Amino acid sequence: MTSSGYKAPAVHKAFQLLRAVAESENGMRLVELAARVGCSTSTTHGLVHALLREKALIQGDDPHKLFLGPLIADLAFTDWNYAKVSRLAQPIIDGVRDHVQATVFLGVRIRTRVMITATAEATESFRISAPAGTTIPLFAGAAGKVFLAQESAERIVELAGERGLPQYTAHSIVDMEDYLAELHRVRSRGYAIDYEEYLSGIRAVAAALHNRRGLPMAIWVVGIARNMRLTRLRQVADITVAAAKDLCSRLEGVAHGSFGQAAAAGGGSLHIQSEMDAEPVHALKNP
């Protein structure tokens, strides 16, 4: 196929829209997208609605804000057989949830956002909830830390841009030197902790899979701060790291064509070495 053929301008503009949304920190409005890609509002409106129908874009809590949709993750995993990834991951994150009695997420990094691809919600009526396809900023909390810990200091500064590190709560790390030091600790211990840095009253623990195929993936556990004190955070971290290693090993088996063997090796169950302490764990009621 030569480059002198039909250029498909609508397709090109659709990808420009998707790229602009992916690079945004807090979603984008239709008028902002139109200005960003140089289209009329009516043309952008038509493209956006087509992408919404295909779930390449989704609307946020503010219906005027647009974010990447679950189709992006589906396409990204096509050559890695996403159905098998979900089939392997769900029992593992369910097992983590049952041990820690808190909500567990599996997600991937897509440029400057983190997309949730699977969830295991706590069973209590009070819980933290977010469906698959939800995206959060790359600099948000523990999940972002384990992804950014794989980047160079120069790249992290570039990603932060002129606006610098975002301050979501009073506990957010906004000094770049402090944030880089925190990422050094993440690399050293193999997991990240969010001390109410993204949501007030919420703490989280994350571990990267360090998978060699597909988009970078991580598992993170989210719970109420009063039930995630230091001792418990360390125990949850041990469980989360073990789960991430287990899932990565199984996914590598899938990549080498041994899905049946990987699925049969424990059926997705995770043997937990750490024991949780006796404190009751509650979850945050989803508003």
KOLVEXPA-493119 format. One record per residue (C-alpha): residue number from 0; x, y, z. Coordinates in pm, 1 decimal. Each point is the difference from the previous one (the first is absolute). Layout:
<dolums>
(NUM,(X,Y,Z)) ...
</dolums>
This chain:
<dolums>
(0,(0.0,0.0,0.0)) (1,(144.7,335.4,-103.6)) (2,(-22.4,321.8,198.1)) (3,(-154.7,183.0,-296.7)) (4,(-343.5,-159.8,48.6)) (5,(-308.3,120.8,183.8)) (6,(92.2,173.5,326.7)) (7,(-326.0,-68.2,195.8)) (8,(-4.6,339.3,176.6)) (9,(-283.5,-98.7,236.3)) (10,(202.1,-296.8,127.0)) (11,(303.7,221.8,44.6)) (12,(-204.5,255.4,196.4)) (13,(-151.6,-275.9,215.8)) (14,(346.6,-114.9,101.0)) (15,(100.9,359.2,71.4)) (16,(-300.0,26.7,233.5)) (17,(91.5,-322.0,179.0)) (18,(361.3,111.4,39.5)) (19,(-106.8,337.5,140.6)) (20,(-229.3,-165.2,255.2)) (21,(272.8,-249.5,96.0)) (22,(243.1,284.1,69.0)) (23,(-243.1,201.0,212.2)) (24,(23.4,-8.2,378.4)) (25,(-367.9,44.3,83.1)) (26,(-189.4,-82.1,-316.8)) (27,(-94.5,242.8,-276.5)) (28,(-313.0,185.6,-105.5)) (29,(-125.4,-9.1,-355.7)) (30,(85.7,364.4,-67.6)) (31,(352.3,-57.6,134.6)) (32,(41.9,-299.8,-229.5)) (33,(-120.8,197.6,-300.2)) (34,(255.0,273.8,67.8)) (35,(276.9,-253.4,67.6)) (36,(-35.9,-190.7,-328.9)) (37,(-109.4,294.5,-213.8)) (38,(-348.6,-126.5,-86.0)) (39,(-333.9,174.5,0.3)) (40,(-222.6,-66.4,300.1)) (41,(-254.6,-181.2,-218.0)) (42,(261.3,-233.2,-150.5)) (43,(149.2,-70.8,342.5)) (44,(-348.5,-64.3,138.2)) (45,(-62.2,-263.5,-266.9)) (46,(335.6,-170.8,54.9)) (47,(-39.3,2.1,377.6)) (48,(-343.6,-159.3,-16.6)) (49,(133.9,-271.3,-232.0)) (50,(284.5,-70.2,244.6)) (51,(-245.1,-4.5,292.3)) (52,(-216.3,-257.3,-179.9)) (53,(305.4,-220.2,-52.4)) (54,(108.4,55.2,364.8)) (55,(331.3,143.4,-113.7)) (56,(-100.6,300.6,211.7)) (57,(-213.5,20.2,312.3)) (58,(-155.9,286.7,193.1)) (59,(111.0,70.7,355.6)) (60,(-203.9,102.0,304.9)) (61,(-20.7,333.0,-175.0)) (62,(-170.4,-111.5,-324.3)) (63,(177.3,277.9,-187.8)) (64,(343.3,-151.7,79.9)) (65,(131.7,-274.8,-230.6)) (66,(243.5,-277.9,90.1)) (67,(141.2,-305.6,-174.3)) (68,(-244.8,-289.0,-3.6)) (69,(40.5,-377.7,48.5)) (70,(32.3,-65.7,-373.8)) (71,(354.5,138.0,14.7)) (72,(108.5,-268.2,245.6)) (73,(-185.0,-265.9,-199.2)) (74,(189.8,91.4,-315.0)) (75,(330.7,28.1,182.8)) (76,(-32.5,-355.8,125.7)) (77,(-127.9,-158.3,-321.2)) (78,(331.7,-160.0,-94.8)) (79,(47.9,-118.1,359.8)) (80,(-347.8,-155.7,17.5)) (81,(-171.4,233.6,244.0)) (82,(-271.4,-254.8,84.8)) (83,(266.9,-233.0,134.3)) (84,(164.8,283.3,191.7)) (85,(-330.2,80.7,171.8)) (86,(-68.4,-367.7,64.6)) (87,(334.9,-36.7,171.9)) (88,(-7.3,331.1,185.2)) (89,(-348.8,-5.2,150.5)) (90,(45.7,-296.7,238.2)) (91,(331.4,143.3,117.2)) (92,(-132.3,346.7,81.8)) (93,(-311.2,-161.3,151.6)) (94,(232.6,-194.7,228.5)) (95,(182.0,315.5,104.4)) (96,(-333.0,169.6,75.5)) (97,(-115.1,-293.2,212.9)) (98,(320.9,11.8,205.7)) (99,(19.1,374.4,53.2)) (100,(-373.9,81.1,-7.2)) (101,(56.3,303.4,-217.7)) (102,(-53.6,87.4,-364.4)) (103,(265.4,-117.5,-244.4)) (104,(69.1,133.7,-348.7)) (105,(199.1,-120.5,-297.9)) (106,(98.0,271.1,-244.0)) (107,(224.3,103.6,-285.2)) (108,(190.1,314.1,-81.1)) (109,(-109.1,172.1,-320.5)) (110,(223.9,301.3,-56.3)) (111,(-86.8,249.2,277.7)) (112,(-297.5,-190.9,144.3)) (113,(-53.8,-323.9,187.7)) (114,(-297.0,-206.7,-113.7)) (115,(-172.4,-252.5,224.9)) (116,(-47.8,-325.4,-190.7)) (117,(-133.5,-227.5,275.6)) (118,(-141.5,52.1,349.1)) (119,(-70.6,-206.8,309.4)) (120,(-220.2,210.6,222.3)) (121,(-20.8,-49.9,374.4)) (122,(-322.9,-177.9,90.4)) (123,(-109.5,241.5,272.6)) (124,(-268.1,261.6,-68.1)) (125,(264.8,264.8,67.4)) (126,(266.2,-36.4,-267.0)) (127,(214.5,176.9,-253.9)) (128,(-128.4,-61.0,-349.9)) (129,(108.7,74.0,-357.1)) (130,(-96.9,-202.3,-307.8)) (131,(235.1,-136.0,-263.6)) (132,(72.5,272.4,-253.4)) (133,(36.5,272.1,265.2)) (134,(317.5,203.5,-40.9)) (135,(196.9,200.7,254.6)) (136,(293.5,239.6,-46.1)) (137,(346.1,-155.3,-17.3)) (138,(115.6,203.8,301.0)) (139,(-293.4,-118.5,211.6)) (140,(95.3,-209.2,300.4)) (141,(171.1,-335.7,31.6)) (142,(-78.1,-137.9,-345.9)) (143,(163.6,296.0,-169.0)) (144,(307.7,-34.5,217.9)) (145,(73.9,-358.8,-105.0)) (146,(-32.1,96.5,-366.4)) (147,(207.5,316.6,33.4)) (148,(266.7,-184.7,199.5)) (149,(86.6,-168.5,-330.6)) (150,(79.6,336.2,-161.2)) (151,(311.8,217.4,15.8)) (152,(4.0,317.0,209.9)) (153,(19.0,206.9,-318.4)) (154,(-309.0,-166.5,-142.9)) (155,(-195.0,50.4,323.7)) (156,(81.1,371.9,0.6)) (157,(-108.7,17.2,-364.3)) (158,(-329.1,-176.6,78.5)) (159,(-70.3,236.9,288.6)) (160,(41.8,291.4,-241.1)) (161,(-7.9,367.4,81.7)) (162,(-288.1,-39.1,245.8)) (163,(205.6,-233.7,216.0)) (164,(-131.7,-275.9,224.6)) (165,(-374.4,17.5,68.6)) (166,(-126.0,54.9,353.8)) (167,(-309.3,-216.6,48.6)) (168,(1.7,15.8,381.9)) (169,(198.9,159.4,280.7)) (170,(214.4,-316.3,2.6)) (171,(93.8,5.5,-369.6)) (172,(372.8,15.0,-74.7)) (173,(44.4,315.8,-205.6)) (174,(376.1,55.3,26.4)) (175,(176.2,-174.3,-289.7)) (176,(309.5,-95.2,201.2)) (177,(-219.2,-156.8,267.9)) (178,(-202.4,-183.1,-264.6)) (179,(312.4,-137.0,-169.0)) (180,(126.5,-117.0,339.6)) (181,(-334.1,-172.3,57.1)) (182,(31.6,-179.0,-335.2)) (183,(348.2,-114.5,101.7)) (184,(-157.3,-158.9,309.4)) (185,(-261.0,-164.6,-221.6)) (186,(273.3,-157.5,-213.0)) (187,(189.4,-117.7,306.7)) (188,(-288.7,-169.7,179.9)) (189,(-196.6,-114.2,-304.7)) (190,(-332.2,167.5,79.6)) (191,(-155.4,343.5,47.5)) (192,(-215.1,143.0,277.9)) (193,(-247.6,285.6,-29.4)) (194,(-41.8,176.3,336.6)) (195,(-321.0,188.7,-81.7)) (196,(183.0,173.1,-284.4)) (197,(-271.7,-40.5,-263.8)) (198,(-321.1,-20.8,206.7)) (199,(-34.2,128.0,355.0)) (200,(-64.5,-280.1,246.5)) (201,(109.7,-268.2,-246.9)) (202,(324.9,-195.6,-7.8)) (203,(121.8,-241.3,-263.8)) (204,(276.1,-248.5,-79.4)) (205,(113.2,-83.6,-354.6)) (206,(239.2,-243.9,-164.2)) (207,(104.3,-8.6,-365.1)) (208,(-10.5,-324.9,-195.5)) (209,(310.3,87.5,-205.3)) (210,(-155.5,-193.8,-286.5)) (211,(210.0,-22.0,-314.5)) (212,(-291.7,2.6,-244.8)) (213,(-294.8,232.4,-35.6)) (214,(-54.5,325.6,184.9)) (215,(163.2,42.2,343.7)) (216,(-230.9,-147.3,265.5)) (217,(-41.4,32.5,377.0)) (218,(-218.7,-124.5,283.9)) (219,(-105.1,236.0,278.2)) (220,(-205.8,-27.7,317.8)) (221,(-204.5,294.3,129.2)) (222,(-143.5,42.8,349.4)) (223,(-100.2,244.1,272.4)) (224,(299.4,161.8,171.1)) (225,(-99.4,-99.2,354.4)) (226,(0.4,-365.2,-105.6)) (227,(326.5,25.7,-195.5)) (228,(251.3,88.1,270.6)) (229,(370.9,-63.1,-51.1)) (230,(5.2,-363.5,114.2)) (231,(-299.7,-86.9,-213.5)) (232,(137.8,190.3,-298.7)) (233,(314.1,-211.8,9.4)) (234,(-204.6,-319.4,19.7)) (235,(-222.7,111.3,-286.2)) (236,(314.6,90.1,-195.4)) (237,(138.0,-354.0,42.6)) (238,(-326.9,-144.9,-128.3)) (239,(-20.4,245.1,-291.0)) (240,(359.0,-63.1,-110.8)) (241,(-56.9,-377.1,14.4)) (242,(-316.9,37.6,-207.8)) (243,(177.3,215.5,-259.8)) (244,(282.4,-253.3,-34.3)) (245,(-247.3,-286.5,-24.3)) (246,(-207.5,171.4,-268.8)) (247,(307.6,104.4,-198.3)) (248,(127.4,-359.3,3.8)) (249,(-334.0,-128.7,-124.4)) (250,(-22.3,265.7,-271.1)) (251,(347.9,-88.1,-121.6)) (252,(-127.1,-356.6,-26.5)) (253,(-287.5,124.1,-215.9)) (254,(242.2,192.9,-219.8)) (255,(194.5,-320.9,-61.8)) (256,(-311.4,-195.4,-88.6)) (257,(-39.0,-191.7,324.9)) (258,(-325.4,152.3,122.3)) (259,(-150.4,-336.9,90.4)) (260,(297.6,-84.3,219.6)) (261,(1.8,345.1,160.0)) (262,(-369.3,-18.3,80.5)) (263,(33.8,-348.3,138.9)) (264,(288.2,96.2,229.2)) (265,(-208.5,96.8,297.8)) (266,(-308.9,115.2,-188.8)) (267,(80.9,363.2,72.9)) (268,(24.4,-52.1,375.8)) (269,(268.1,188.4,187.4)) (270,(176.7,-142.0,302.1)) (271,(39.0,279.8,255.7)) (272,(289.9,-15.2,241.7)) (273,(-88.7,310.4,200.5)) (274,(-280.9,-4.4,253.5)) (275,(-219.2,302.2,50.2)) (276,(-29.6,141.4,349.9)) (277,(-323.3,-8.2,193.1)) (278,(-117.8,353.0,-78.5)) (279,(-333.1,9.3,-182.4)) (280,(17.9,139.1,-351.8)) (281,(-279.4,218.8,-129.8)) (282,(-33.5,165.2,-335.2)) (283,(-108.2,335.9,-123.7)) (284,(-354.4,36.9,-119.7)) (285,(-0.3,88.8,-366.0)) (286,(-185.3,329.9,-38.3)) 
</dolums>
